[in-house]
Amino acid sequence: RRDTHSGPWNGRRVCRRIMTVLNLICATLMILTVEAAMGLSKKRAGRIIKQKMSSCEDYECRGLKDEDPNCIPKCASETCYTQIYAGNELEPGEIDVRRNREFIRCSKNDLIENDKKKRKEELKRKAMEREAKKAAVTA
């Protein structure tokens, strides 16, 4: 006599596997939602800065990389360029790894702070819109 409740298609096993997959999906969605609510991560900000620097190199500073090494950082972030390189600009052919790292760190932090400000302003705007709708309904 063959046992119909054993094997890979046992009802309990299938149910457990389905529940495990659903739990993993829910956990992933929750993590993504929390990350989105928290705003820009440093990793993502780093990617954005690198893309911005690459764009500057390809367009605004095309052909100037060797002649004017200050063009790319100026284009990518004027405020961080001023903070890091202002008194001692790069000379043609000069590579300063330490200041480049400082510039990227400054740019990431600047981008994250600007993102936080934008999110706060957006939340205030939405709250004001809700209040205006409530006032219009009660009036």
Secondary structure, DSSP 8 states (H G I E B T S, - for coil): ---TT-STT-HHHHHHHHHHHHHHHHHHHHHHHHHHHH---HHHHHHHHHHHHHHHHHTTTTT-TTT-TTHHHHHH-HHHHHHHHTTS---TT---HHHHHHHHHHHHHHHHHHHHHHHHHHHHHHHHHHHHHHHHHH-
